[in-house]
Amino acid sequence: MNVQLVNSLVEVILTLPPEDQKLFHEILSQSYSSQKKSKPLTKEERLLLWKEWIDKAPKSQANLPNEALRRDNIYDDRGQ
């Protein structure tokens, strides 16, 4: 496995504008879909797909101030 090459590719992809990243992911997904139809995936291929799926998840949590979570800021109690 060529980890250095994969890391370089990831860096390049992350520098693309969001629209191009989306297009890249769509094309890559289509490629994997066509491969699935032709042969079962190996353990390594499944692991790679799983890692890619994980990488798509948001990297950070929402940083809401405590005031945003207070009941009086969530619900409009003016009508009562």
mmCIF file of the N, C-alpha and C atoms, coordinates in Angstrom:
data_MODEL
# 
_entry.id   MODEL 
# 
loop_
_atom_site.group_PDB 
_atom_site.id 
_atom_site.type_symbol 
_atom_site.label_atom_id 
_atom_site.label_alt_id 
_atom_site.label_comp_id 
_atom_site.label_asym_id 
_atom_site.label_entity_id 
_atom_site.label_seq_id 
_atom_site.pdbx_PDB_ins_code 
_atom_site.Cartn_x 
_atom_site.Cartn_y 
_atom_site.Cartn_z 
_atom_site.occupancy 
_atom_site.B_iso_or_equiv 
_atom_site.pdbx_formal_charge 
_atom_site.auth_seq_id 
_atom_site.auth_comp_id 
_atom_site.auth_asym_id 
_atom_site.auth_atom_id 
_atom_site.pdbx_PDB_model_num 
ATOM 1   N N  . MET A 1 1  ? 0.847   -1.170 0.000   1.00 0.00 ? 1  MET A N  1 
ATOM 2   C CA . MET A 1 1  ? 0.000   0.000  0.000   1.00 0.00 ? 1  MET A CA 1 
ATOM 3   C C  . MET A 1 1  ? 0.896   1.237  0.000   1.00 0.00 ? 1  MET A C  1 
ATOM 4   N N  . ASN A 1 2  ? 0.580   2.190  -0.837  1.00 0.00 ? 2  ASN A N  1 
ATOM 5   C CA . ASN A 1 2  ? 1.385   3.401  -0.971  1.00 0.00 ? 2  ASN A CA 1 
ATOM 6   C C  . ASN A 1 2  ? 0.738   4.533  -0.169  1.00 0.00 ? 2  ASN A C  1 
ATOM 7   N N  . VAL A 1 3  ? 1.047   4.581  1.101   1.00 0.00 ? 3  VAL A N  1 
ATOM 8   C CA . VAL A 1 3  ? 0.446   5.551  2.015   1.00 0.00 ? 3  VAL A CA 1 
ATOM 9   C C  . VAL A 1 3  ? 0.806   6.974  1.621   1.00 0.00 ? 3  VAL A C  1 
ATOM 10  N N  . GLN A 1 4  ? 2.034   7.188  1.207   1.00 0.00 ? 4  GLN A N  1 
ATOM 11  C CA . GLN A 1 4  ? 2.475   8.540  0.837   1.00 0.00 ? 4  GLN A CA 1 
ATOM 12  C C  . GLN A 1 4  ? 1.674   9.061  -0.362  1.00 0.00 ? 4  GLN A C  1 
ATOM 13  N N  . LEU A 1 5  ? 1.452   8.214  -1.350  1.00 0.00 ? 5  LEU A N  1 
ATOM 14  C CA . LEU A 1 5  ? 0.669   8.608  -2.513  1.00 0.00 ? 5  LEU A CA 1 
ATOM 15  C C  . LEU A 1 5  ? -0.764  8.929  -2.119  1.00 0.00 ? 5  LEU A C  1 
ATOM 16  N N  . VAL A 1 6  ? -1.352  8.085  -1.312  1.00 0.00 ? 6  VAL A N  1 
ATOM 17  C CA . VAL A 1 6  ? -2.731  8.298  -0.868  1.00 0.00 ? 6  VAL A CA 1 
ATOM 18  C C  . VAL A 1 6  ? -2.837  9.610  -0.091  1.00 0.00 ? 6  VAL A C  1 
ATOM 19  N N  . ASN A 1 7  ? -1.906  9.861  0.810   1.00 0.00 ? 7  ASN A N  1 
ATOM 20  C CA . ASN A 1 7  ? -1.917  11.108 1.575   1.00 0.00 ? 7  ASN A CA 1 
ATOM 21  C C  . ASN A 1 7  ? -1.778  12.322 0.660   1.00 0.00 ? 7  ASN A C  1 
ATOM 22  N N  . SER A 1 8  ? -0.936  12.218 -0.356  1.00 0.00 ? 8  SER A N  1 
ATOM 23  C CA . SER A 1 8  ? -0.770  13.314 -1.312  1.00 0.00 ? 8  SER A CA 1 
ATOM 24  C C  . SER A 1 8  ? -2.064  13.568 -2.082  1.00 0.00 ? 8  SER A C  1 
ATOM 25  N N  . LEU A 1 9  ? -2.715  12.495 -2.487  1.00 0.00 ? 9  LEU A N  1 
ATOM 26  C CA . LEU A 1 9  ? -3.986  12.639 -3.200  1.00 0.00 ? 9  LEU A CA 1 
ATOM 27  C C  . LEU A 1 9  ? -5.037  13.299 -2.326  1.00 0.00 ? 9  LEU A C  1 
ATOM 28  N N  . VAL A 1 10 ? -5.100  12.909 -1.076  1.00 0.00 ? 10 VAL A N  1 
ATOM 29  C CA . VAL A 1 10 ? -6.063  13.496 -0.148  1.00 0.00 ? 10 VAL A CA 1 
ATOM 30  C C  . VAL A 1 10 ? -5.797  14.992 -0.004  1.00 0.00 ? 10 VAL A C  1 
ATOM 31  N N  . GLU A 1 11 ? -4.537  15.379 0.121   1.00 0.00 ? 11 GLU A N  1 
ATOM 32  C CA . GLU A 1 11 ? -4.190  16.797 0.246   1.00 0.00 ? 11 GLU A CA 1 
ATOM 33  C C  . GLU A 1 11 ? -4.643  17.579 -0.984  1.00 0.00 ? 11 GLU A C  1 
ATOM 34  N N  . VAL A 1 12 ? -4.422  17.002 -2.159  1.00 0.00 ? 12 VAL A N  1 
ATOM 35  C CA . VAL A 1 12 ? -4.831  17.671 -3.395  1.00 0.00 ? 12 VAL A CA 1 
ATOM 36  C C  . VAL A 1 12 ? -6.343  17.822 -3.440  1.00 0.00 ? 12 VAL A C  1 
ATOM 37  N N  . ILE A 1 13 ? -7.052  16.771 -3.096  1.00 0.00 ? 13 ILE A N  1 
ATOM 38  C CA . ILE A 1 13 ? -8.512  16.804 -3.144  1.00 0.00 ? 13 ILE A CA 1 
ATOM 39  C C  . ILE A 1 13 ? -9.069  17.836 -2.162  1.00 0.00 ? 13 ILE A C  1 
ATOM 40  N N  . LEU A 1 14 ? -8.438  17.944 -0.995  1.00 0.00 ? 14 LEU A N  1 
ATOM 41  C CA . LEU A 1 14 ? -8.915  18.903 0.004   1.00 0.00 ? 14 LEU A CA 1 
ATOM 42  C C  . LEU A 1 14 ? -8.677  20.344 -0.418  1.00 0.00 ? 14 LEU A C  1 
ATOM 43  N N  . THR A 1 15 ? -7.778  20.580 -1.359  1.00 0.00 ? 15 THR A N  1 
ATOM 44  C CA . THR A 1 15 ? -7.549  21.945 -1.846  1.00 0.00 ? 15 THR A CA 1 
ATOM 45  C C  . THR A 1 15 ? -8.543  22.344 -2.931  1.00 0.00 ? 15 THR A C  1 
ATOM 46  N N  . LEU A 1 16 ? -9.297  21.379 -3.446  1.00 0.00 ? 16 LEU A N  1 
ATOM 47  C CA . LEU A 1 16 ? -10.290 21.681 -4.481  1.00 0.00 ? 16 LEU A CA 1 
ATOM 48  C C  . LEU A 1 16 ? -11.451 22.467 -3.887  1.00 0.00 ? 16 LEU A C  1 
ATOM 49  N N  . PRO A 1 17 ? -12.102 23.283 -4.714  1.00 0.00 ? 17 PRO A N  1 
ATOM 50  C CA . PRO A 1 17 ? -13.325 23.953 -4.249  1.00 0.00 ? 17 PRO A CA 1 
ATOM 51  C C  . PRO A 1 17 ? -14.392 22.900 -3.921  1.00 0.00 ? 17 PRO A C  1 
ATOM 52  N N  . PRO A 1 18 ? -15.337 23.239 -3.044  1.00 0.00 ? 18 PRO A N  1 
ATOM 53  C CA . PRO A 1 18 ? -16.358 22.254 -2.630  1.00 0.00 ? 18 PRO A CA 1 
ATOM 54  C C  . PRO A 1 18 ? -17.098 21.602 -3.798  1.00 0.00 ? 18 PRO A C  1 
ATOM 55  N N  . GLU A 1 19 ? -17.387 22.362 -4.853  1.00 0.00 ? 19 GLU A N  1 
ATOM 56  C CA . GLU A 1 19 ? -18.112 21.780 -5.997  1.00 0.00 ? 19 GLU A CA 1 
ATOM 57  C C  . GLU A 1 19 ? -17.273 20.696 -6.662  1.00 0.00 ? 19 GLU A C  1 
ATOM 58  N N  . ASP A 1 20 ? -15.974 20.948 -6.799  1.00 0.00 ? 20 ASP A N  1 
ATOM 59  C CA . ASP A 1 20 ? -15.096 19.952 -7.419  1.00 0.00 ? 20 ASP A CA 1 
ATOM 60  C C  . ASP A 1 20 ? -14.906 18.742 -6.516  1.00 0.00 ? 20 ASP A C  1 
ATOM 61  N N  . GLN A 1 21 ? -14.856 18.961 -5.203  1.00 0.00 ? 21 GLN A N  1 
ATOM 62  C CA . GLN A 1 21 ? -14.765 17.831 -4.266  1.00 0.00 ? 21 GLN A CA 1 
ATOM 63  C C  . GLN A 1 21 ? -16.004 16.959 -4.386  1.00 0.00 ? 21 GLN A C  1 
ATOM 64  N N  . LYS A 1 22 ? -17.160 17.600 -4.496  1.00 0.00 ? 22 LYS A N  1 
ATOM 65  C CA . LYS A 1 22 ? -18.416 16.846 -4.630  1.00 0.00 ? 22 LYS A CA 1 
ATOM 66  C C  . LYS A 1 22 ? -18.399 16.019 -5.919  1.00 0.00 ? 22 LYS A C  1 
ATOM 67  N N  . LEU A 1 23 ? -17.966 16.640 -7.008  1.00 0.00 ? 23 LEU A N  1 
ATOM 68  C CA . LEU A 1 23 ? -17.877 15.924 -8.279  1.00 0.00 ? 23 LEU A CA 1 
ATOM 69  C C  . LEU A 1 23 ? -16.915 14.744 -8.172  1.00 0.00 ? 23 LEU A C  1 
ATOM 70  N N  . PHE A 1 24 ? -15.777 14.964 -7.522  1.00 0.00 ? 24 PHE A N  1 
ATOM 71  C CA . PHE A 1 24 ? -14.803 13.887 -7.331  1.00 0.00 ? 24 PHE A CA 1 
ATOM 72  C C  . PHE A 1 24 ? -15.437 12.718 -6.584  1.00 0.00 ? 24 PHE A C  1 
ATOM 73  N N  . HIS A 1 25 ? -16.133 13.019 -5.481  1.00 0.00 ? 25 HIS A N  1 
ATOM 74  C CA . HIS A 1 25 ? -16.762 11.957 -4.690  1.00 0.00 ? 25 HIS A CA 1 
ATOM 75  C C  . HIS A 1 25 ? -17.829 11.219 -5.490  1.00 0.00 ? 25 HIS A C  1 
ATOM 76  N N  . GLU A 1 26 ? -18.582 11.949 -6.309  1.00 0.00 ? 26 GLU A N  1 
ATOM 77  C CA . GLU A 1 26 ? -19.608 11.298 -7.131  1.00 0.00 ? 26 GLU A CA 1 
ATOM 78  C C  . GLU A 1 26 ? -18.977 10.334 -8.134  1.00 0.00 ? 26 GLU A C  1 
ATOM 79  N N  . ILE A 1 27 ? -17.927 10.792 -8.779  1.00 0.00 ? 27 ILE A N  1 
ATOM 80  C CA . ILE A 1 27 ? -17.255 9.938  -9.772  1.00 0.00 ? 27 ILE A CA 1 
ATOM 81  C C  . ILE A 1 27 ? -16.621 8.731  -9.091  1.00 0.00 ? 27 ILE A C  1 
ATOM 82  N N  . LEU A 1 28 ? -16.004 8.961  -7.936  1.00 0.00 ? 28 LEU A N  1 
ATOM 83  C CA . LEU A 1 28 ? -15.392 7.852  -7.205  1.00 0.00 ? 28 LEU A CA 1 
ATOM 84  C C  . LEU A 1 28 ? -16.455 6.846  -6.757  1.00 0.00 ? 28 LEU A C  1 
ATOM 85  N N  . SER A 1 29 ? -17.589 7.346  -6.281  1.00 0.00 ? 29 SER A N  1 
ATOM 86  C CA . SER A 1 29 ? -18.679 6.459  -5.859  1.00 0.00 ? 29 SER A CA 1 
ATOM 87  C C  . SER A 1 29 ? -19.201 5.642  -7.032  1.00 0.00 ? 29 SER A C  1 
ATOM 88  N N  . GLN A 1 30 ? -19.339 6.286  -8.183  1.00 0.00 ? 30 GLN A N  1 
ATOM 89  C CA . GLN A 1 30 ? -19.798 5.565  -9.371  1.00 0.00 ? 30 GLN A CA 1 
ATOM 90  C C  . GLN A 1 30 ? -18.807 4.473  -9.748  1.00 0.00 ? 30 GLN A C  1 
ATOM 91  N N  . SER A 1 31 ? -17.534 4.794  -9.611  1.00 0.00 ? 31 SER A N  1 
ATOM 92  C CA . SER A 1 31 ? -16.500 3.805  -9.919  1.00 0.00 ? 31 SER A CA 1 
ATOM 93  C C  . SER A 1 31 ? -16.608 2.601  -8.988  1.00 0.00 ? 31 SER A C  1 
ATOM 94  N N  . TYR A 1 32 ? -16.789 2.880  -7.682  1.00 0.00 ? 32 TYR A N  1 
ATOM 95  C CA . TYR A 1 32 ? -16.937 1.785  -6.722  1.00 0.00 ? 32 TYR A CA 1 
ATOM 96  C C  . TYR A 1 32 ? -18.211 0.995  -6.989  1.00 0.00 ? 32 TYR A C  1 
ATOM 97  N N  . SER A 1 33 ? -19.265 1.684  -7.379  1.00 0.00 ? 33 SER A N  1 
ATOM 98  C CA . SER A 1 33 ? -20.531 0.995  -7.663  1.00 0.00 ? 33 SER A CA 1 
ATOM 99  C C  . SER A 1 33 ? -20.366 0.030  -8.828  1.00 0.00 ? 33 SER A C  1 
ATOM 100 N N  . SER A 1 34 ? -19.660 0.465  -9.860  1.00 0.00 ? 34 SER A N  1 
ATOM 101 C CA . SER A 1 34 ? -19.472 -0.421 -11.012 1.00 0.00 ? 34 SER A CA 1 
ATOM 102 C C  . SER A 1 34 ? -18.556 -1.596 -10.654 1.00 0.00 ? 34 SER A C  1 
ATOM 103 N N  . GLN A 1 35 ? -17.589 -1.353 -9.750  1.00 0.00 ? 35 GLN A N  1 
ATOM 104 C CA . GLN A 1 35 ? -16.723 -2.447 -9.313  1.00 0.00 ? 35 GLN A CA 1 
ATOM 105 C C  . GLN A 1 35 ? -17.511 -3.455 -8.484  1.00 0.00 ? 35 GLN A C  1 
ATOM 106 N N  . LYS A 1 36 ? -18.437 -2.958 -7.663  1.00 0.00 ? 36 LYS A N  1 
ATOM 107 C CA . LYS A 1 36 ? -19.250 -3.852 -6.827  1.00 0.00 ? 36 LYS A CA 1 
ATOM 108 C C  . LYS A 1 36 ? -20.024 -4.842 -7.685  1.00 0.00 ? 36 LYS A C  1 
ATOM 109 N N  . LYS A 1 37 ? -20.524 -4.366 -8.809  1.00 0.00 ? 37 LYS A N  1 
ATOM 110 C CA . LYS A 1 37 ? -21.324 -5.226 -9.670  1.00 0.00 ? 37 LYS A CA 1 
ATOM 111 C C  . LYS A 1 37 ? -20.475 -6.306 -10.321 1.00 0.00 ? 37 LYS A C  1 
ATOM 112 N N  . SER A 1 38 ? -19.190 -6.010 -10.501 1.00 0.00 ? 38 SER A N  1 
ATOM 113 C CA . SER A 1 38 ? -18.360 -6.970 -11.219 1.00 0.00 ? 38 SER A CA 1 
ATOM 114 C C  . SER A 1 38 ? -17.722 -8.018 -10.305 1.00 0.00 ? 38 SER A C  1 
ATOM 115 N N  . LYS A 1 39 ? -17.386 -7.637 -9.060  1.00 0.00 ? 39 LYS A N  1 
ATOM 116 C CA . LYS A 1 39 ? -16.749 -8.603 -8.166  1.00 0.00 ? 39 LYS A CA 1 
ATOM 117 C C  . LYS A 1 39 ? -16.952 -8.172 -6.716  1.00 0.00 ? 39 LYS A C  1 
ATOM 118 N N  . PRO A 1 40 ? -16.921 -9.110 -5.791  1.00 0.00 ? 40 PRO A N  1 
ATOM 119 C CA . PRO A 1 40 ? -17.030 -8.745 -4.373  1.00 0.00 ? 40 PRO A CA 1 
ATOM 120 C C  . PRO A 1 40 ? -15.794 -7.956 -3.929  1.00 0.00 ? 40 PRO A C  1 
ATOM 121 N N  . LEU A 1 41 ? -15.999 -7.058 -2.985  1.00 0.00 ? 41 LEU A N  1 
ATOM 122 C CA . LEU A 1 41 ? -14.884 -6.266 -2.467  1.00 0.00 ? 41 LEU A CA 1 
ATOM 123 C C  . LEU A 1 41 ? -14.037 -7.089 -1.511  1.00 0.00 ? 41 LEU A C  1 
ATOM 124 N N  . THR A 1 42 ? -12.748 -6.810 -1.521  1.00 0.00 ? 42 THR A N  1 
ATOM 125 C CA . THR A 1 42 ? -11.848 -7.454 -0.561  1.00 0.00 ? 42 THR A CA 1 
ATOM 126 C C  . THR A 1 42 ? -11.985 -6.752 0.787   1.00 0.00 ? 42 THR A C  1 
ATOM 127 N N  . LYS A 1 43 ? -11.389 -7.331 1.817   1.00 0.00 ? 43 LYS A N  1 
ATOM 128 C CA . LYS A 1 43 ? -11.412 -6.701 3.136   1.00 0.00 ? 43 LYS A CA 1 
ATOM 129 C C  . LYS A 1 43 ? -10.774 -5.319 3.085   1.00 0.00 ? 43 LYS A C  1 
ATOM 130 N N  . GLU A 1 44 ? -9.682  -5.196 2.343   1.00 0.00 ? 44 GLU A N  1 
ATOM 131 C CA . GLU A 1 44 ? -8.971  -3.922 2.236   1.00 0.00 ? 44 GLU A CA 1 
ATOM 132 C C  . GLU A 1 44 ? -9.833  -2.870 1.540   1.00 0.00 ? 44 GLU A C  1 
ATOM 133 N N  . GLU A 1 45 ? -10.543 -3.280 0.494   1.00 0.00 ? 45 GLU A N  1 
ATOM 134 C CA . GLU A 1 45 ? -11.416 -2.344 -0.226  1.00 0.00 ? 45 GLU A CA 1 
ATOM 135 C C  . GLU A 1 45 ? -12.579 -1.891 0.655   1.00 0.00 ? 45 GLU A C  1 
ATOM 136 N N  . ARG A 1 46 ? -13.153 -2.824 1.396   1.00 0.00 ? 46 ARG A N  1 
ATOM 137 C CA . ARG A 1 46 ? -14.246 -2.456 2.319   1.00 0.00 ? 46 ARG A CA 1 
ATOM 138 C C  . ARG A 1 46 ? -13.747 -1.506 3.389   1.00 0.00 ? 46 ARG A C  1 
ATOM 139 N N  . LEU A 1 47 ? -12.540 -1.751 3.913   1.00 0.00 ? 47 LEU A N  1 
ATOM 140 C CA . LEU A 1 47 ? -11.955 -0.875 4.918   1.00 0.00 ? 47 LEU A CA 1 
ATOM 141 C C  . LEU A 1 47 ? -11.733 0.527  4.352   1.00 0.00 ? 47 LEU A C  1 
ATOM 142 N N  . LEU A 1 48 ? -11.236 0.600  3.132   1.00 0.00 ? 48 LEU A N  1 
ATOM 143 C CA . LEU A 1 48 ? -11.021 1.892  2.484   1.00 0.00 ? 48 LEU A CA 1 
ATOM 144 C C  . LEU A 1 48 ? -12.343 2.645  2.316   1.00 0.00 ? 48 LEU A C  1 
ATOM 145 N N  . LEU A 1 49 ? -13.383 1.956  1.876   1.00 0.00 ? 49 LEU A N  1 
ATOM 146 C CA . LEU A 1 49 ? -14.700 2.587  1.740   1.00 0.00 ? 49 LEU A CA 1 
ATOM 147 C C  . LEU A 1 49 ? -15.225 3.073  3.081   1.00 0.00 ? 49 LEU A C  1 
ATOM 148 N N  . TRP A 1 50 ? -15.033 2.280  4.102   1.00 0.00 ? 50 TRP A N  1 
ATOM 149 C CA . TRP A 1 50 ? -15.487 2.653  5.436   1.00 0.00 ? 50 TRP A CA 1 
ATOM 150 C C  . TRP A 1 50 ? -14.741 3.889  5.921   1.00 0.00 ? 50 TRP A C  1 
ATOM 151 N N  . LYS A 1 51 ? -13.417 3.929  5.723   1.00 0.00 ? 51 LYS A N  1 
ATOM 152 C CA . LYS A 1 51 ? -12.626 5.085  6.133   1.00 0.00 ? 51 LYS A CA 1 
ATOM 153 C C  . LYS A 1 51 ? -13.040 6.336  5.361   1.00 0.00 ? 51 LYS A C  1 
ATOM 154 N N  . GLU A 1 52 ? -13.326 6.190  4.087   1.00 0.00 ? 52 GLU A N  1 
ATOM 155 C CA . GLU A 1 52 ? -13.781 7.332  3.292   1.00 0.00 ? 52 GLU A CA 1 
ATOM 156 C C  . GLU A 1 52 ? -15.116 7.838  3.811   1.00 0.00 ? 52 GLU A C  1 
ATOM 157 N N  . TRP A 1 53 ? -16.003 6.910  4.176   1.00 0.00 ? 53 TRP A N  1 
ATOM 158 C CA . TRP A 1 53 ? -17.306 7.295  4.713   1.00 0.00 ? 53 TRP A CA 1 
ATOM 159 C C  . TRP A 1 53 ? -17.125 8.058  6.031   1.00 0.00 ? 53 TRP A C  1 
ATOM 160 N N  . ILE A 1 54 ? -16.224 7.581  6.878   1.00 0.00 ? 54 ILE A N  1 
ATOM 161 C CA . ILE A 1 54 ? -15.943 8.250  8.154   1.00 0.00 ? 54 ILE A CA 1 
ATOM 162 C C  . ILE A 1 54 ? -15.368 9.644  7.914   1.00 0.00 ? 54 ILE A C  1 
ATOM 163 N N  . ASP A 1 55 ? -14.481 9.769  6.926   1.00 0.00 ? 55 ASP A N  1 
ATOM 164 C CA . ASP A 1 55 ? -13.855 11.054 6.630   1.00 0.00 ? 55 ASP A CA 1 
ATOM 165 C C  . ASP A 1 55 ? -14.864 12.109 6.183   1.00 0.00 ? 55 ASP A C  1 
ATOM 166 N N  . LYS A 1 56 ? -16.007 11.671 5.669   1.00 0.00 ? 56 LYS A N  1 
ATOM 167 C CA . LYS A 1 56 ? -17.037 12.618 5.229   1.00 0.00 ? 56 LYS A CA 1 
ATOM 168 C C  . LYS A 1 56 ? -17.796 13.225 6.400   1.00 0.00 ? 56 LYS A C  1 
ATOM 169 N N  . ALA A 1 57 ? -17.705 12.599 7.554   1.00 0.00 ? 57 ALA A N  1 
ATOM 170 C CA . ALA A 1 57 ? -18.414 13.109 8.730   1.00 0.00 ? 57 ALA A CA 1 
ATOM 171 C C  . ALA A 1 57 ? -17.806 14.436 9.167   1.00 0.00 ? 57 ALA A C  1 
ATOM 172 N N  . PRO A 1 58 ? -18.630 15.310 9.745   1.00 0.00 ? 58 PRO A N  1 
ATOM 173 C CA . PRO A 1 58 ? -18.100 16.592 10.216  1.00 0.00 ? 58 PRO A CA 1 
ATOM 174 C C  . PRO A 1 58 ? -16.973 16.381 11.224  1.00 0.00 ? 58 PRO A C  1 
ATOM 175 N N  . LYS A 1 59 ? -15.955 17.225 11.131  1.00 0.00 ? 59 LYS A N  1 
ATOM 176 C CA . LYS A 1 59 ? -14.780 17.093 11.988  1.00 0.00 ? 59 LYS A CA 1 
ATOM 177 C C  . LYS A 1 59 ? -14.942 17.804 13.327  1.00 0.00 ? 59 LYS A C  1 
ATOM 178 N N  . SER A 1 60 ? -15.887 18.702 13.414  1.00 0.00 ? 60 SER A N  1 
ATOM 179 C CA . SER A 1 60 ? -16.019 19.458 14.657  1.00 0.00 ? 60 SER A CA 1 
ATOM 180 C C  . SER A 1 60 ? -17.459 19.417 15.146  1.00 0.00 ? 60 SER A C  1 
ATOM 181 N N  . GLN A 1 61 ? -17.615 19.725 16.402  1.00 0.00 ? 61 GLN A N  1 
ATOM 182 C CA . GLN A 1 61 ? -18.942 19.798 16.989  1.00 0.00 ? 61 GLN A CA 1 
ATOM 183 C C  . GLN A 1 61 ? -19.414 21.236 16.906  1.00 0.00 ? 61 GLN A C  1 
ATOM 184 N N  . ALA A 1 62 ? -20.708 21.420 17.006  1.00 0.00 ? 62 ALA A N  1 
ATOM 185 C CA . ALA A 1 62 ? -21.250 22.772 17.010  1.00 0.00 ? 62 ALA A CA 1 
ATOM 186 C C  . ALA A 1 62 ? -20.803 23.471 18.289  1.00 0.00 ? 62 ALA A C  1 
ATOM 187 N N  . ASN A 1 63 ? -20.295 24.641 18.144  1.00 0.00 ? 63 ASN A N  1 
ATOM 188 C CA . ASN A 1 63 ? -19.839 25.409 19.300  1.00 0.00 ? 63 ASN A CA 1 
ATOM 189 C C  . ASN A 1 63 ? -20.867 26.470 19.647  1.00 0.00 ? 63 ASN A C  1 
ATOM 190 N N  . LEU A 1 64 ? -21.936 26.042 20.292  1.00 0.00 ? 64 LEU A N  1 
ATOM 191 C CA . LEU A 1 64 ? -22.980 26.971 20.687  1.00 0.00 ? 64 LEU A CA 1 
ATOM 192 C C  . LEU A 1 64 ? -22.672 27.537 22.058  1.00 0.00 ? 64 LEU A C  1 
ATOM 193 N N  . PRO A 1 65 ? -22.933 28.826 22.233  1.00 0.00 ? 65 PRO A N  1 
ATOM 194 C CA . PRO A 1 65 ? -22.759 29.375 23.576  1.00 0.00 ? 65 PRO A CA 1 
ATOM 195 C C  . PRO A 1 65 ? -23.830 28.821 24.505  1.00 0.00 ? 65 PRO A C  1 
ATOM 196 N N  . ASN A 1 66 ? -23.562 28.798 25.794  1.00 0.00 ? 66 ASN A N  1 
ATOM 197 C CA . ASN A 1 66 ? -24.520 28.264 26.769  1.00 0.00 ? 66 ASN A CA 1 
ATOM 198 C C  . ASN A 1 66 ? -25.864 28.978 26.696  1.00 0.00 ? 66 ASN A C  1 
ATOM 199 N N  . GLU A 1 67 ? -25.854 30.279 26.382  1.00 0.00 ? 67 GLU A N  1 
ATOM 200 C CA . GLU A 1 67 ? -27.113 31.031 26.298  1.00 0.00 ? 67 GLU A CA 1 
ATOM 201 C C  . GLU A 1 67 ? -28.037 30.466 25.228  1.00 0.00 ? 67 GLU A C  1 
ATOM 202 N N  . ALA A 1 68 ? -27.464 29.913 24.167  1.00 0.00 ? 68 ALA A N  1 
ATOM 203 C CA . ALA A 1 68 ? -28.273 29.371 23.079  1.00 0.00 ? 68 ALA A CA 1 
ATOM 204 C C  . ALA A 1 68 ? -29.057 28.143 23.520  1.00 0.00 ? 68 ALA A C  1 
ATOM 205 N N  . LEU A 1 69 ? -28.625 27.484 24.572  1.00 0.00 ? 69 LEU A N  1 
ATOM 206 C CA . LEU A 1 69 ? -29.283 26.266 25.028  1.00 0.00 ? 69 LEU A CA 1 
ATOM 207 C C  . LEU A 1 69 ? -30.288 26.516 26.150  1.00 0.00 ? 69 LEU A C  1 
ATOM 208 N N  . ARG A 1 70 ? -30.387 27.738 26.608  1.00 0.00 ? 70 ARG A N  1 
ATOM 209 C CA . ARG A 1 70 ? -31.346 28.054 27.673  1.00 0.00 ? 70 ARG A CA 1 
ATOM 210 C C  . ARG A 1 70 ? -32.756 28.012 27.116  1.00 0.00 ? 70 ARG A C  1 
ATOM 211 N N  . ARG A 1 71 ? -33.701 27.497 27.910  1.00 0.00 ? 71 ARG A N  1 
ATOM 212 C CA . ARG A 1 71 ? -35.080 27.314 27.463  1.00 0.00 ? 71 ARG A CA 1 
ATOM 213 C C  . ARG A 1 71 ? -35.685 28.606 26.936  1.00 0.00 ? 71 ARG A C  1 
ATOM 214 N N  . ASP A 1 72 ? -35.468 29.706 27.625  1.00 0.00 ? 72 ASP A N  1 
ATOM 215 C CA . ASP A 1 72 ? -36.098 30.952 27.198  1.00 0.00 ? 72 ASP A CA 1 
ATOM 216 C C  . ASP A 1 72 ? -35.524 31.454 25.864  1.00 0.00 ? 72 ASP A C  1 
ATOM 217 N N  . ASN A 1 73 ? -34.399 30.977 25.450  1.00 0.00 ? 73 ASN A N  1 
ATOM 218 C CA . ASN A 1 73 ? -33.846 31.332 24.144  1.00 0.00 ? 73 ASN A CA 1 
ATOM 219 C C  . ASN A 1 73 ? -34.242 30.334 23.055  1.00 0.00 ? 73 ASN A C  1 
ATOM 220 N N  . ILE A 1 74 ? -34.750 29.179 23.457  1.00 0.00 ? 74 ILE A N  1 
ATOM 221 C CA . ILE A 1 74 ? -35.158 28.162 22.491  1.00 0.00 ? 74 ILE A CA 1 
ATOM 222 C C  . ILE A 1 74 ? -36.632 28.326 22.116  1.00 0.00 ? 74 ILE A C  1 
ATOM 223 N N  . TYR A 1 75 ? -37.479 28.546 23.133  1.00 0.00 ? 75 TYR A N  1 
ATOM 224 C CA . TYR A 1 75 ? -38.916 28.614 22.903  1.00 0.00 ? 75 TYR A CA 1 
ATOM 225 C C  . TYR A 1 75 ? -39.396 30.061 23.012  1.00 0.00 ? 75 TYR A C  1 
ATOM 226 N N  . ASP A 1 76 ? -40.385 30.356 22.198  1.00 0.00 ? 76 ASP A N  1 
ATOM 227 C CA . ASP A 1 76 ? -40.999 31.679 22.243  1.00 0.00 ? 76 ASP A CA 1 
ATOM 228 C C  . ASP A 1 76 ? -42.145 31.619 23.246  1.00 0.00 ? 76 ASP A C  1 
ATOM 229 N N  . ASP A 1 77 ? -41.930 32.142 24.450  1.00 0.00 ? 77 ASP A N  1 
ATOM 230 C CA . ASP A 1 77 ? -42.936 32.086 25.519  1.00 0.00 ? 77 ASP A CA 1 
ATOM 231 C C  . ASP A 1 77 ? -43.772 33.354 25.555  1.00 0.00 ? 77 ASP A C  1 
ATOM 232 N N  . ARG A 1 78 ? -43.686 34.197 24.564  1.00 0.00 ? 78 ARG A N  1 
ATOM 233 C CA . ARG A 1 78 ? -44.421 35.461 24.577  1.00 0.00 ? 78 ARG A CA 1 
ATOM 234 C C  . ARG A 1 78 ? -45.920 35.262 24.540  1.00 0.00 ? 78 ARG A C  1 
ATOM 235 N N  . GLY A 1 79 ? -46.392 34.188 23.976  1.00 0.00 ? 79 GLY A N  1 
ATOM 236 C CA . GLY A 1 79 ? -47.832 33.967 23.841  1.00 0.00 ? 79 GLY A CA 1 
ATOM 237 C C  . GLY A 1 79 ? -48.505 33.515 25.111  1.00 0.00 ? 79 GLY A C  1 
ATOM 238 N N  . GLN A 1 80 ? -47.771 33.236 26.158  1.00 0.00 ? 80 GLN A N  1 
ATOM 239 C CA . GLN A 1 80 ? -48.377 32.710 27.383  1.00 0.00 ? 80 GLN A CA 1 
ATOM 240 C C  . GLN A 1 80 ? -48.641 33.772 28.395  1.00 0.00 ? 80 GLN A C  1 
# 
